[in-house]
Amino acid sequence: MYNQSELKKIVDRSIANLSYNTEAEKLIDPVKYILSIGGKRLRPVLALMACNLFNDKINDAVIPVTGLEIFHNFTLVHDDIMDQALVRRNFPTVHSKWNINQAILSGDVMAFIANECFLQTPPHLLSKVFRTFNKAAIEVCVGQQLDIDFEIAAIVSQEEYLKMIELKTAALLAASVKIGAFFGGAEEKDSELLYEFGKNLGLAFQIQDDMLDIYGDVKIFGKVSGGDVVAGKKTYLFIKAMEIASSGQRKQLQEQFSKEYSEPEAKIKAVTAIYDQHNIKTITENLANEYIKSAFTFLEKVGVQPARKEEMIQVTRSLIGRDR
Amino acid sequence: MYNQSELKKIVDRSIANLSYNTEAEKLIDPVKYILSIGGKRLRPVLALMACNLFNDKINDAVIPVTGLEIFHNFTLVHDDIMDQALVRRNFPTVHSKWNINQAILSGDVMAFIANECFLQTPPHLLSKVFRTFNKAAIEVCVGQQLDIDFEIAAIVSQEEYLKMIELKTAALLAASVKIGAFFGGAEEKDSELLYEFGKNLGLAFQIQDDMLDIYGDVKIFGKVSGGDVVAGKKTYLFIKAMEIASSGQRKQLQEQFSKEYSEPEAKIKAVTAIYDQHNIKTITENLANEYIKSAFTFLEKVGVQPARKEEMIQVTRSLIGRDR
């Protein structure tokens, strides 16, 4: 069996070996750039790991699941335009390094490069692998729309928020492990269990990501600390605080999130003070841990020997409790 | 056999019957809008017509080739952002009716709705249909990149220009008829001939489109007259004029195309005067006609009875000599 670091190397190599239509270099430069500035390659690694649960041979899966990483980076390039984000993984975002038009177009071509990867799936799996991916791709777009809608919504409930991140983040992670299971030759029941495992992992992951925006180490996390607060993004922390804070604090929070502060630092400080008073960090961590517990419950039921699941369990543990 | 107007109705119905993920209406509203403001449905209609050359049954092809129209409209939504175009088919463009972020995201989801259509292809054709589409999709992005690059290039040769429109416009038309041929059960040789037919038709179509920007009837053409001139787009007319005009006129043309006029009317008038002096309209029409002739040569070689090709010939004729 392969461990996480071996799988990451396999994915990195697959990305490095991608061949591109070279008739317009300017189109592909940003693609190579965004794929080169790192990232954990989480989706293809989890997919290969899921495949490896059932099968020692993972070769057929490598190029297709590389499409998951290309697609994920396509969404990052376009989301960064929409969010006017200047930094990603400690590097300039594509639209800030080039320009918005270039980021739109180079992003677009990545969607079709991802397709090209999926089209390398062996014929007997092509339809179900591609459908599983494509359903998730549409869900990611829907989730991003809800995320944008929430920015101008007066109130967002915890339920609405969880639905949004389920679509925007968890759906693709869930699809990734399910697709991996298909390549491994898993039975329907096991691939569904792994989908649920991935979904719960994705929910935990995003909730933790929200928390790290304020409480993470900026150097390791690779994003501007408090970026979500400054941008007025309604994260889980904000929604939870709005639910349990006093009415005076609620008003204060709402004011902070709606107005553009000249001093972002002051804004972050004021918001964090309210969060701290209500233990929002701990509440958020607890929710993330609940999802992880439920992810493990699904994984336990998958019909392979416990020893084969060790690497998957370890990766899941390392993702939660991460500071990046 | 079906005629063009019957096929257009079939495609319109297929578009009207599309089912969408309804969890975020705001995402889908612009999709419905851009698909509702008309257009000739040229790509799916030609695809169904190509299918119908070989086979009286076209049912299996309808939903998949609808993906060609969705993809085409996806490129229009994003291209209109890049070109800062305000009007499309006499209606406001998506980004001007909503905003740029919405146009990016609703455009994105169209790429995956197109995939969803192609995924309805029967298993024995899925791989070759999808690969043919996806190759063209990447070429369209490359063509759009070259189109953007040409805006800042000092000189663009006729050869470079023709390569650009081959990628940006002709590749998808070519893929459309080839995909249609696959659904009809055509032999490899015939599907390749139809690809070449579609490519030449696409080249003719785009060259004529360039011509109509200045010499078309604005009410029928549905775009602002001289829009390419005002935007400084190097069309075939400009490139040809730069090739044959006097050095004084070349300088004048270059100046007109590089500076932003406060009065677009004056700019269009000055440029048109130079074009007229060198018969650019006729030269352009002649080139379009040459490509049409060559399209017909490929169509003639396709191994079905001439009577079955009548509708395809008629559509091709109606496309050239159109004023919209």
Interface residues (C-beta under 8 A of the other chain):
Chain A: N21 E23 A24 K26 L27 H78 I81 M82 I100 N101 I104 L105 G107 D108 V109 A111 F112 I113 N115 E116 L119 P123 L126 S127 F130 R131 N134 A137 I138 E139 C141 V142 Q144 Q145 L146 I148 D149 K163 L167
Chain B: N21 E23 A24 K26 L27 H78 I81 M82 I100 N101 I104 L105 G107 D108 V109 A111 F112 I113 N115 E116 L119 P123 L126 S127 F130 R131 N134 A137 I138 E139 C141 V142 Q144 Q145 L146 I148 D149 K163 L167
